[in-house]
Amino acid sequence: MAATDFDLIVFDWDGTVVDSAGLIAQCILDAADAAGAPRPSLDDARHVIGLGLDDALAYCFPGVAHGVLLDVVAHYKRIFVGRDAGGVIQPFSGARDLLGWLSIRGSGLAVATGKSRAGLDRQFGTTGLGPLFHGSRCADETHPKPHPAMLLELMDEFSVSPSRTLMIGDTSHDRLMAESAGTAFVGVTFGAHPREALHGPATRILCDDYGQLDRWLRTHEPVAAL
């Protein structure tokens, strides 16, 4: 398969387009400390990247009082925005070139992300990637991952069938969303979740860097074993 096999290609954002998974996880840990909440493990903090806020809090802070959770959220937003304000989060090497090519090839290019609309728009600006995408869905606009709503809404917007849609992401949340929506999935192994979490019935290939992803999308050449 290659990009020509799809009329809509949807990218996750954090850990897939931009190298942000480590910073997000550390901000979760620091927010827990600031709020006096029990600190989750680093693995748990990385696991929730891409989920909606309620699901992420329930996973990282089971049984914690609602008021404390509100403090965690407030501290997380303050810490993350402060660290991201200078544009420290940038695309993975090779992402900009591939997205530029996909943007002008005549088909749809979109983002489906667990970020808020404000957060995605901010990073669209700091990375300069915003103009390359033709559509996007955020977690505060519809059902968050792994619910298929983001993909279903984007397919409806672009009038594209599941068989002509590809989801590219770095987490099991992305994979499960693709499976539920009936689309193909490509996993990238350099983001938040381990390689084994990206295997599933929708998975076409796993790519270890943007060089492999670029080659797979531009040609039918297999680049990595599942």
N, C-alpha and C positions, 0 to 999 in steps of 0.2 A: 504494500500500500504506500501511497505518497500523498502529498497535499492535494494533488489533482483528484484524489478519490473522495474528497470532502468539499462540501459547499459552505460549511461553517466550522471553524476551528476555535475552540474556547480554551483559554488558559486560566488556571488558577494564578493568583498573584504572589502572595508571600511564600517563599521557598521554591517557587517555580519560575517566575519572571524576575523577582528581586531577591537578593541574598539577605533575608530578614529574619529567618527562623531563629537563629541564635539570639538576636537582639530581643525578639518578642518573648522568648522563653525567659531570658534574664530579667526582663521588665516584669513578668508575672511573679517571679521569685522576689524581686525587690519590692513590688507592690504588697505582697503578702507580709513581708517584714515591716513595711511602713504602717500597715493596718493592724499589726499585731495578730494576724491570722496564722494558722499552722502552715509552714512552708511546704508546698508540694515538691515532689522529686523533679529533677530536671527532665526526666523521661516523660512524666505526666504533663509538665508544662509544654513540652514539644508536641505531645500527642494532641492537645486541644487546639493547636494552630489550625485555623480554617473553620472551626465550629462557630456557631452562634454564641453570643455571650452567655445566655442561660445554661446551655449545655456545657460550655467550658467551665463555668463556675461550679456546676454540680459535680463535674468530674474531678476538678482540682481541689475543691473545698467541701467535701461531703459533710453534712451535719453542722456546718458553720452558720451562725446566726445571720439573719438577713441584713441587719445593720452593719455587721462586719463586712459582709460581701459588698455592700454599697461602698464602704470605705476602700476595699480592695480595688473596685472599679475606678473610683475617683483617683486613687494613687496611680493605678496603671495608666490611665489616660494622661495624667500629668507627667509621669516619668517617660512614657513612650513618645509623646509629642515633643517633649523637651529634647530628647536624644535624636529624634528624627528631624527636628526643625532645620538643621544645617544641611539636609540632603545627604546624610551619611548612608542611607539605604539606597543602593544603586542596583541596576540589572546585573545578572550573571554575565560573565564573559561570553560573548557570542549572541546574547539574547537580542540586543538592539538590531544587529544585522539581519537576523532571521525574521524578527517581527516586521522590520521594514519591508522585506521581500514579501512576506505573507500579506501585508496590508495593501499592496498594490497589485496583487495577482488576480483580483476580480471577484473574490469570494469574501464571505463574512469573517471577521476576526473580532473576538469578544473576550471579556474577562468575566469569570464567576468567582467571587471572593467572599471570605468570611469577614472582610473589613467592612466598616461603615462607609456610607457614601462620602462623608466628609473626609475620611481617612484615605480612601482610594483617590478622590479628586486631588487631595494634597500631594500624594505621591505621583499621580499623573503629571503634576506640575514639576515637582522636584527632579523627577527622572527624565522629563521631556518626552515620555512615551505616549501620553494621552492622545495626541492626534492620530496615532497609528491604529487605534481600536475603533471599530464601528459600532460597538455596543457593550454594555456591561450590566451586571447585576451584583448587588451587595446584600450582606446579611440582614441589614435593617430595612430592606425594601420588599422582601418576600421570605418564604421559609428558608432557613439556613441549611447548609450541608449537614448530613448527607441526604436530606430530602431532595428530590429531583426538580423542585420548582424552578430553580435558577436556569437549568438547562431547558426545561420545558418552555419557559417563558421566552428564552432567547431563540429557540427553534421556531416558536410561533411568530416572534418579531421578524425573523429573517425568512420565514416560510420555507424552512428546511426540515426534511425528515430525519428521524434518528439514524437511519442507515447512512446518511450523508453528513453526519456530525461527529466531530472528534473532540474529546475532552483531554486536556493535558494537565497533569497535576502531580504533586509530591506526597500526597497523603491517602490513607485509606478512605477518608471522607470524600475525596474527589472520585476515587474509584467506585465507591458505593453509589454516589450520585449518578455517575455514568451508567452503572449497571441498572439502576432503577429507571433511568430515562431511556434506556435501550440504545445508548450510543457506544461507540468505540472509545477506548481509553489508552493513553500512553502514560506510563509512569516515569518520572524523573527521580533518580536516586540520590540527588545532592541536596534535598530539602529536609523537611521535618521528620518524616517517618522512615523506618528501616525498609530495606529492599523487599523483604518478605511480605510486608503489609500491602505491597502494590500488585501482588498476584491476584488474578480473578478472571472470571469468564469473559469480561469485556476487555481485558488487557491484551493489546497487540504487541507491545514491545516495551522494554525498559531501557532507558538511556542514561548513561553515567555523566554526560556533559552536553553542552549545547552543540558541540561538534557532531556528536552522534545523532542528536535530535535533528539538526539541520540536514545531515546526509539522508536520514530516513524520510524526512518530509519532501526533500527535493528529488529523491529517486526511490526506486523500489528495493534498494540494497538493504539487506538485514544488517543491523549494526551491533546487536547485543542479544544474548540468549536470555530467555525468561528464567 
